[in-house]
Amino acid sequence: MTDDTDIYLSAQPNIVSGASPSQNGHHPELRLPNKADASAIHRLIEQCPPLDLNSIYTYLLLSEHFRQTCVLAEGPQGPDGFISAYIPPGKPDVLFVWQVAVHERARGRSLGRRMLLDLLARTQLSHIRYVETTVGPENVASRGMFAGLARHLHAEVSESALFDSHLFGDACHDDERLIRIGPLRLPPPDI
């Protein structure tokens, strides 16, 4: 059974607290992905079961068309983490987080949260009031990471049904529950 938002336990140091450097003493660089990263992102996702592995073409599209809502954590050994996210049609104030992957070598250092906070700190996403994601009922790690993000942002969390397991056809897949965090506090207007 797989889940597109499995979490395995920024660049904006003013909003990231308690982040630990990687084993070599360096923080991964958080940046926008580009299409040259697609193969490496595909390999990273492949190394993070039970994430659903999509085609390289999917990661090419994400890195080209949705790069403003994705983040790549680049370490000395290659990608340490990746988040794919997008703004759903008709929901301009929502950031939907599709996949969060953290390589085994970078786990336990709050990299998933750092990447999410990096996304939310981007000027072009300053209008975002809610973060949404889907999480299977048994995915304790993902639930814990998003609950921690909500606590960090002092935001409410709600949960509702979105994709029941029967919608996945013959694929054995858990229900995907919608987790909604927000409203997020907007920064004060410039004076």
C-alpha positions as CSV (number, residue, x, y, z in Angstrom):
1,M,0.0,0.0,0.0
2,T,1.3,3.4,-0.9
3,D,0.6,7.0,0.0
4,D,1.6,10.0,-2.0
5,T,2.4,12.1,1.1
6,D,4.4,9.7,3.1
7,I,6.9,11.5,5.2
8,Y,10.1,10.0,6.6
9,L,11.0,11.6,9.5
10,S,14.9,27.1,4.9
11,A,16.6,28.9,3.3
12,Q,14.6,31.2,5.5
13,P,16.5,31.0,8.9
14,N,14.0,33.4,10.6
15,I,11.2,30.9,10.3
16,V,13.1,27.6,10.7
17,S,14.0,26.7,14.2
18,G,15.8,23.8,15.6
19,A,17.0,22.5,12.2
20,S,20.0,20.2,12.4
21,P,22.7,20.0,9.8
22,S,23.3,16.8,7.9
23,Q,25.9,14.3,9.0
24,N,28.7,16.2,7.3
25,G,27.8,19.4,9.2
26,H,26.1,21.1,6.2
27,H,22.5,22.0,5.6
28,P,21.2,20.9,2.2
29,E,20.7,23.8,-0.1
30,L,16.9,24.4,-0.7
31,R,16.1,25.5,-4.2
32,L,13.7,25.4,-7.0
33,P,14.0,22.2,-9.1
34,N,14.7,22.3,-12.8
35,K,14.2,19.8,-15.5
36,A,17.8,18.6,-15.3
37,D,16.9,17.3,-11.8
38,A,14.0,15.1,-12.9
39,S,16.1,11.8,-13.1
40,A,17.7,12.4,-9.7
41,I,14.2,13.2,-8.2
42,H,12.9,10.0,-9.7
43,R,15.8,8.0,-8.1
44,L,15.1,9.8,-4.7
45,I,11.4,8.9,-4.8
46,E,12.3,5.3,-5.7
47,Q,14.5,5.1,-2.6
48,C,11.6,6.3,-0.3
49,P,9.1,3.5,-0.2
50,P,6.1,3.5,0.2
51,L,5.9,6.7,-1.9
52,D,4.2,6.1,-5.3
53,L,6.9,6.2,-7.9
54,N,5.7,8.3,-10.9
55,S,7.3,8.4,-14.3
56,I,10.4,10.5,-15.0
57,Y,8.1,12.5,-17.3
58,T,6.0,13.5,-14.2
59,Y,9.1,14.8,-12.5
60,L,10.1,16.7,-15.6
61,L,6.6,18.4,-15.7
62,L,6.8,19.2,-12.0
63,S,10.3,20.7,-12.4
64,E,9.3,22.7,-15.4
65,H,5.7,23.7,-14.9
66,F,5.3,23.6,-11.1
67,R,8.8,24.5,-10.0
68,Q,7.6,27.6,-8.1
69,T,5.6,25.2,-5.8
70,C,8.2,22.5,-5.5
71,V,11.5,22.4,-3.5
72,L,14.6,20.3,-3.9
73,A,17.1,19.9,-1.0
74,E,20.5,19.4,-2.6
75,G,23.2,17.8,-0.4
76,P,26.8,17.0,-1.2
77,Q,25.7,13.4,-2.3
78,G,22.8,14.6,-4.4
79,P,19.1,15.2,-3.6
80,D,18.4,14.8,0.2
81,G,14.8,15.8,-0.2
82,F,12.0,16.8,-2.5
83,I,8.5,18.3,-2.2
84,S,6.0,18.4,-5.0
85,A,3.1,20.7,-4.5
86,Y,0.7,22.8,-6.6
87,I,-2.1,25.3,-6.3
88,P,-5.4,23.5,-7.2
89,P,-7.6,25.0,-9.8
90,G,-10.3,27.2,-8.2
91,K,-8.4,27.3,-4.9
92,P,-5.9,30.2,-5.3
93,D,-5.2,30.4,-1.5
94,V,-4.4,26.7,-1.1
95,L,-1.0,24.9,-1.5
96,F,-1.7,21.2,-2.1
97,V,1.3,19.1,-1.0
98,W,1.5,16.0,-3.2
99,Q,4.8,14.2,-2.2
100,V,7.3,14.8,0.5
101,A,10.5,12.6,0.3
102,V,13.5,12.7,2.5
103,H,16.5,10.4,1.7
104,E,17.4,8.0,4.5
105,R,20.8,9.8,5.1
106,A,18.9,13.1,5.9
107,R,16.1,11.8,8.1
108,G,15.6,12.9,11.7
109,R,16.7,16.5,11.0
110,S,13.4,18.2,10.3
111,L,14.2,18.5,6.6
112,G,10.6,17.8,5.6
113,R,9.4,20.7,7.7
114,R,12.3,23.0,6.6
115,M,11.3,22.3,2.9
116,L,7.6,23.1,3.7
117,L,8.5,26.3,5.5
118,D,10.8,27.3,2.6
119,L,7.8,26.9,0.2
120,L,5.5,29.0,2.5
121,A,8.2,31.7,2.8
122,R,8.4,32.3,-0.9
123,T,7.2,35.7,-2.0
124,Q,5.1,34.2,-4.9
125,L,3.2,32.1,-2.4
126,S,2.6,34.8,0.2
127,H,-1.2,34.6,-0.6
128,I,-1.4,31.0,0.6
129,R,-3.8,30.6,3.6
130,Y,-4.2,26.8,3.7
131,V,-2.0,23.8,3.2
132,E,-3.7,20.6,2.1
133,T,-2.4,17.1,1.6
134,T,-3.8,13.6,1.6
135,V,-2.7,11.0,4.1
136,G,-3.7,7.4,4.6
137,P,-5.3,6.5,8.0
138,E,-2.3,4.3,8.9
139,N,0.4,6.8,7.9
140,V,1.6,7.9,11.4
141,A,4.8,9.5,10.2
142,S,3.0,11.8,7.7
143,R,0.3,12.7,10.2
144,G,2.9,13.6,12.8
145,M,4.9,15.7,10.4
146,F,1.8,17.7,9.2
147,A,0.5,18.0,12.8
148,G,3.9,19.4,13.8
149,L,3.8,21.9,10.9
150,A,0.4,23.1,12.1
151,R,1.6,23.5,15.6
152,H,4.7,25.4,14.3
153,L,2.4,27.7,12.3
154,H,-0.2,28.0,15.1
155,A,-2.8,26.8,12.7
156,E,-5.9,24.6,12.9
157,V,-6.0,21.1,11.4
158,S,-9.1,19.5,9.9
159,E,-9.6,16.1,8.3
160,S,-12.2,14.8,5.8
161,A,-12.7,12.0,3.3
162,L,-11.3,12.6,-0.2
163,F,-10.3,9.4,-2.1
164,D,-11.8,6.1,-0.8
165,S,-9.7,3.0,-1.5
166,H,-12.3,1.7,-4.1
167,L,-11.5,4.7,-6.3
168,F,-8.1,3.2,-7.0
169,G,-9.6,0.3,-8.9
170,D,-7.5,-2.9,-8.8
171,A,-4.6,-1.2,-7.1
172,C,-4.3,-2.0,-3.5
173,H,-4.4,1.4,-1.9
174,D,-5.4,2.9,1.4
175,D,-8.1,5.6,1.7
176,E,-6.6,9.0,1.2
177,R,-7.9,11.4,3.8
178,L,-7.6,15.2,3.2
179,I,-5.7,17.0,5.8
180,R,-6.3,20.8,5.8
181,I,-4.1,23.2,7.8
182,G,-5.1,26.8,8.2
183,P,-5.9,29.5,8.0
184,L,-2.3,30.5,8.0
185,R,-1.4,33.9,9.5
186,L,-0.7,36.4,6.8
187,P,2.4,38.6,7.3
188,P,1.7,42.2,8.3
189,P,1.4,44.6,5.4
190,D,4.5,46.7,4.5
191,I,4.3,50.2,5.9
